[in-house]
Amino acid sequence: MTLRRDAQRNRDRLVAGAGELFAADGLDVPVEEITRRAGVGMGTLYRHFPTKEDLVDAVLEDALESYVELARQALVADDAWQGFVGFLEHGLELHASNRGLMDVISTSARGRARAQATRERVRPLLRQLVARAQAEGRLRPDFSAEDLPVVFRALGRVIEATGEGAPELWRRYLALVVDGLRAGAATPLPVPPPTAEQVRRLA
């Protein structure tokens, strides 16, 4: 169904305004703030997006695709370890520039159809990424693809805590984590990796 020109303009303003707010502050921005940014009323918002999660899906579609593309590019890197490390670094750069994206990627509690589809698409790519780096002998053998969302969330907290005062500080802690992931530095881990179900419950 084609929207009237004024209706399309209002929808575009909502998506643009929400995108700016989600990127800066994450997905917990109140819908009232989104409508103020877009210059429209609440009725207009709900005509286009019956729920906030519908708006989240529309806003983050392109950003979610960027995350999948990062994993694909990492898989074709000649050096599997560098592909793995590059995925971590560039994925965290996405987080640093768009908090809303990582809110969706790192927990199943946020986002709906598109976000869930992205998680399903990226999961096998991450398993391949881990397996390639381990087969090369560079990534510690007890690391699991289920560890990746936890690593992202942990470093994401650093990004959120230091973003205003020291926006590049997360790179220091990424380097520390990467050193701990090297096979040559590995010592036995005290507990097994999280299960897929435990990862899904992360909030």
C-alpha positions as CSV (number, residue, x, y, z in Angstrom):
1,M,0.0,0.0,0.0
2,T,1.4,3.4,-1.1
3,L,1.4,6.1,1.6
4,R,0.2,9.6,0.8
5,R,3.0,12.0,0.4
6,D,2.4,13.7,3.8
7,A,2.0,10.3,5.5
8,Q,5.3,9.1,4.0
9,R,7.0,12.3,5.1
10,N,5.8,11.8,8.7
11,R,6.9,8.1,8.6
12,D,10.4,9.2,7.4
13,R,10.7,11.8,10.1
14,L,9.8,9.2,12.8
15,V,12.3,6.7,11.5
16,A,15.0,9.4,11.2
17,G,14.3,10.9,14.6
18,A,14.2,7.5,16.3
19,G,17.4,6.5,14.5
20,E,19.3,9.4,15.9
21,L,18.0,8.8,19.4
22,F,18.5,5.0,19.4
23,A,22.1,5.4,18.1
24,A,22.9,8.0,20.8
25,D,21.0,6.6,23.8
26,G,20.0,3.0,23.1
27,L,16.5,1.6,22.7
28,D,15.0,2.7,26.0
29,V,14.3,6.2,24.7
30,P,10.7,7.1,25.5
31,V,8.3,7.3,22.5
32,E,7.3,10.7,23.6
33,E,10.9,11.9,23.0
34,I,10.8,10.3,19.6
35,T,7.6,12.1,18.6
36,R,9.1,15.4,19.8
37,R,12.2,14.9,17.8
38,A,10.1,14.0,14.7
39,G,7.7,16.9,15.2
40,V,4.6,14.7,15.1
41,G,1.9,13.5,17.5
42,M,1.5,10.2,19.3
43,G,-1.4,9.3,17.0
44,T,0.8,9.6,14.0
45,L,3.4,7.4,15.6
46,Y,0.9,4.6,16.4
47,R,-0.7,4.8,12.9
48,H,2.7,4.0,11.4
49,F,4.1,1.8,14.1
50,P,1.6,0.1,16.4
51,T,4.3,-0.9,18.8
52,K,7.7,0.5,19.7
53,E,9.3,-2.8,18.5
54,D,7.9,-2.2,15.0
55,L,9.7,1.1,15.0
56,V,12.9,-0.5,16.2
57,D,12.7,-3.0,13.3
58,A,12.3,-0.2,10.8
59,V,15.1,1.9,12.2
60,L,17.7,-0.8,12.5
61,E,17.2,-2.7,9.3
62,D,20.3,-1.3,7.6
63,A,22.4,-1.4,10.7
64,L,21.6,-5.0,11.3
65,E,22.6,-5.9,7.8
66,S,25.9,-4.2,8.4
67,Y,26.6,-6.6,11.3
68,V,25.9,-9.6,9.2
69,E,28.2,-8.2,6.5
70,L,31.0,-7.8,9.0
71,A,30.8,-11.5,9.8
72,R,30.8,-12.5,6.1
73,Q,33.8,-10.3,5.4
74,A,35.7,-11.8,8.4
75,L,35.0,-15.3,7.1
76,V,36.8,-14.6,3.8
77,A,39.9,-13.0,5.3
78,D,43.0,-14.9,4.3
79,D,44.2,-14.9,7.9
80,A,41.5,-16.5,10.1
81,W,42.8,-15.0,13.3
82,Q,42.9,-11.5,11.9
83,G,39.4,-12.0,10.5
84,F,38.2,-13.0,13.9
85,V,39.9,-10.1,15.7
86,G,38.7,-7.7,13.0
87,F,35.1,-8.9,13.5
88,L,35.4,-8.1,17.2
89,E,36.9,-4.7,16.6
90,H,34.5,-3.6,13.8
91,G,31.5,-5.0,15.6
92,L,32.4,-2.9,18.7
93,E,32.9,0.1,16.5
94,L,29.3,-0.4,15.4
95,H,28.3,-0.5,19.0
96,A,30.2,2.7,19.7
97,S,28.5,4.5,16.9
98,N,25.0,3.0,17.4
99,R,24.0,1.8,20.9
100,G,20.6,0.7,19.6
101,L,22.1,-1.8,17.2
102,M,24.0,-3.6,20.0
103,D,21.0,-3.5,22.3
104,V,19.2,-5.6,19.6
105,I,22.1,-7.9,18.6
106,S,23.3,-8.8,22.0
107,T,20.0,-9.8,23.6
108,S,16.9,-11.6,22.4
109,A,14.8,-9.3,24.6
110,R,14.9,-6.5,22.1
111,G,13.7,-6.2,18.5
112,R,11.3,-8.4,16.7
113,A,11.2,-10.0,13.2
114,R,14.2,-8.4,11.6
115,A,16.3,-8.6,14.7
116,Q,15.5,-12.2,15.3
117,A,16.2,-13.0,11.6
118,T,19.5,-11.3,11.9
119,R,20.5,-13.4,15.0
120,E,19.5,-16.6,13.1
121,R,21.6,-15.6,10.1
122,V,24.6,-14.5,12.0
123,R,24.8,-17.5,14.4
124,P,26.2,-20.0,11.9
125,L,28.6,-17.4,10.6
126,L,30.0,-16.9,14.1
127,R,30.5,-20.6,14.6
128,Q,32.4,-20.8,11.3
129,L,34.5,-17.7,12.4
130,V,35.5,-19.4,15.6
131,A,36.1,-22.8,14.0
132,R,38.4,-21.2,11.3
133,A,40.5,-19.4,13.9
134,Q,40.8,-22.5,16.1
135,A,41.7,-24.7,13.1
136,E,44.5,-22.2,12.3
137,G,45.8,-22.8,15.9
138,R,45.5,-19.1,16.9
139,L,42.3,-19.0,18.9
140,R,42.2,-20.9,22.2
141,P,40.4,-24.3,21.7
142,D,38.0,-23.9,24.6
143,F,36.4,-20.7,23.2
144,S,32.9,-21.1,22.0
145,A,30.7,-19.2,19.6
146,E,28.3,-18.8,22.6
147,D,31.1,-16.8,24.3
148,L,31.0,-14.1,21.7
149,P,27.7,-12.4,22.7
150,V,29.0,-12.3,26.3
151,V,32.3,-10.7,25.2
152,F,30.4,-8.2,23.2
153,R,28.1,-7.3,26.1
154,A,31.0,-7.0,28.5
155,L,33.0,-4.7,26.2
156,G,29.8,-2.9,25.3
157,R,29.4,-1.9,28.9
158,V,32.9,-0.3,28.7
159,I,31.8,1.6,25.7
160,E,28.7,2.9,27.5
161,A,30.5,3.7,30.7
162,T,33.4,5.6,29.0
163,G,31.8,6.9,25.8
164,E,31.6,10.6,26.9
165,G,34.9,11.0,28.8
166,A,37.2,8.5,27.0
167,P,35.5,7.2,23.8
168,E,38.5,5.2,22.6
169,L,39.2,3.5,26.0
170,W,37.3,0.3,25.0
171,R,40.1,-0.5,22.5
172,R,42.5,-1.0,25.5
173,Y,40.2,-3.6,27.0
174,L,39.5,-5.3,23.6
175,A,43.3,-5.7,23.3
176,L,43.5,-7.3,26.7
177,V,40.6,-9.7,25.8
178,V,42.2,-10.6,22.5
179,D,45.5,-11.5,24.3
180,G,43.5,-13.7,26.6
181,L,41.9,-15.5,23.5
182,R,45.2,-16.4,21.9
183,A,45.9,-20.1,22.0
184,G,49.5,-19.6,23.1
185,A,48.3,-17.7,26.3
186,A,45.5,-20.1,27.2
187,T,45.2,-21.7,30.7
188,P,42.3,-23.9,31.7
189,L,39.0,-22.0,32.2
190,P,37.2,-22.6,35.5
191,V,33.7,-23.1,34.0
192,P,32.3,-24.2,30.7
193,P,30.9,-21.7,28.1
194,P,27.3,-20.6,28.3
195,T,24.7,-22.7,26.6
196,A,22.7,-21.3,23.7
197,E,19.7,-21.1,26.0
198,Q,21.7,-19.1,28.6
199,V,22.8,-16.7,25.8
200,R,19.2,-16.2,24.8
201,R,18.3,-15.2,28.3
202,L,21.0,-12.5,28.5
203,A,19.4,-9.2,29.2
